[in-house]
Amino acid sequence: MSALPSLFTDFLNRHVDEVNEYLRAFFADKTDSTDIEAYLYAPLSAFSDNAGKRHRPLICMLACAAVGGDFHRALSAASAIEHFQSAALIHDDIADNGHLRRGKPCLHITEGVGIAINCGDYALTLVTDAILRDEGLDDACKLAVLRELVDMMQRTVEGQALDLGWVRDGRFDITVADYLAMATHKTAYYSGAIPLACGAIIGGGTTEQIEALRSFGMDTGLAFQIQDDLLNLIGEKESRNKDFRSDITEGKRTLVAVHALRSSGHHDELVDILTSETEDPTRLARAVELFEDAGSIDYARNYALELTARAKRTLEDVELDAHAEKLLLAMADFFVERLN
């Protein structure tokens, strides 16, 4: 394991403000109507501003540099991916009846379901708009990037269909392979594979470089999701948040839960907790205890580490900018060391 995840954190901190500024321009001075501003641009802009570390747009830009391109030339694709992230989260919160997003009330809580859906819909239009309006990209490059972005959106919606369908139908017969297929579609494409592929395409990368970065992003994106699930259960920082262990409350079929349901001698008790929508800290803690006893938390952590190791091997035989490659390797470690 590399000792350099802080290198990636420093990279994110160094560039996050320029990404935020670029994203805000999509909502600034859009209309003379105060009502449209109040009902659309202002709430969507506020939601976008309440962001995480912006790793998705910034790894897109990093991939562009990794293949010898101009880091800033990928800003439009980077922003397109972040607009999709906003849309997906707004709609996901509605579908999951979520209450908090990044420590603040969800958009549908503050603005109402109708306004929130509309804001998410508008964010989706910005995915293509960001690319089409970029005068720095030629038409062939725009088409190639748009193909990637459309694939990203379709795969993510497919993954969401599985996630929602399993909950609706009360499915607890899910296998580990089922979970991995769902999480790969729902998260790995837009959290790793497509941002890196788009950046490499814009940077003029070879087919070998593009596909190596795509594969690296697929594995690290899936590891990121698994680690996110673990943080919701046992993360020290997350334990201070109101939505701590909300995955249990929402009955989510995480890798930990799926493994435990097939390995624990307390299957019925776990199902009872996962279907109860409980927010009782004692019952939530009991679920985590059952997860631990089944070895499911260790299983998920080890699986994420194996994905990370495989991702790193993918980059061994491909020629990349040395500094950018070092940052990518640090990114892989950052994704799975967030529990430390």
Residue, then its C-alpha position, 0 to 999 in steps of 0.5 A: m500500500s502506498a503511503l501517498p494518499s495525502l498527495f492526492t488530497d493535496f491535489l484535490n485541495r489545490h484545484v477544487d476552487e477552479v472547478n467550483e468557479y467553472l461550475r458556478a458559471f452554468f447558473a450565473d446570470k441565466t435569466d431576468s426572471t426572479d421566479i425562474e432564479a428562485y425555483l431553478y437556478a438558485p436551488l440547483s446552484a446551492f446544491s452543486d456548491n454543497a459538494g464533496k472533494r470534486h474527485r470525479p471532475l478532477i480525475c478527468m482532468l488528471a487523465c488528460a494530463a496523464v496522456g500528455g494533454d493540457f490539464h485544463r482542456a478537460l474542464s468541460a467534460a469534468s463539469a459534465i460529469e459533475h452535473f450528472q452527479s448532481a442530477a443523480l443525487i437529487h433523483d436518488d434522494i427522492a427515490d430513497n426518501g433520503h433526508l440528508r445529503r452532505g450534512k444538509p437537508c435534501l433538495h426535495i425536503t427544502e424545495g419540494v419533490g416537484i422542484a427537486i425533480n425539475c432541478g435534477d432534470y435541468a442538471l442532466t441537460l447540462v451534461t451535453d450542453a457543457i460539451l457542445r458549448d466547448e469551443g476548444l474541442d473539435d467535433a470528432c472529440k465532442l462526439a467521442v466524449l458524448r458517446e462516453l457520457v451517454d454510456m455512463m448515464q445509461r449504465t448508472v440508471e441500469g444500476q439504479a434500477l437494480d438497487l431500487g427494484w430489489v428494495r421495492d420487491g423485498r429481495f434478500d436473495i441477492t448474491v455477491a455477484d449481483y451486488l458487484a454488477m449493480a455497484t459497477h453499473k451504478t457507481a464505477y462507471y461515473s465515479g472512475a471509468i468514464p471520467l478517466a476515459c473522457g480525460a484521456i480522449i480529450g488529451g489525445g491518448t492512444t487506445e491502449q492508454i484510454e483503455a488502461l485508464r478506463s480499467f483502472g477507473m472501473d476497479t477504483g470506482l468500485a472500491f470507492q463505493i465499497q469503502d463508502d458503504l463501510l464508512n457509513l457503518i463504521g467510519e469515525k468521522e461519519s459517526r458524528n453525522k445524523d445520517f450515520r448508518s442510514d444504509i441500514t435504515e434504508g435497507k440497502r443491499t451493500l456488499v457488507a449486507v449481502h455477504a452477511l445475509r449469506s454467511s450469518g447464522h442470524h439471517d432472519e434477525l438481519v432481515d428484520i432490522l433491514t426492513s424495519e426502517t429503524e433509526d434506533p442507534t441500538r438496533l443499528a449497532r446490533a446490525v453492525e455487530l452481526f456484520e462483524d460476526a459474519g466477517s462481512i466488514d473484513y470481507a468488504r474491506n479486503y475486496a476493496l483492497e484487492l480491487t485497488a491492487r489490480a487497478k495499480r497493476t493495470l497501469e504498470d505496462v502503459e506509458l503515462d506522464a510520471h507525475a500524473e501516474k503518481l497521483l493516480l496511484a495515490m488516488a487508488d490508495f486514498f479511495v480505500e484508506r479513508l477509514n484510517 
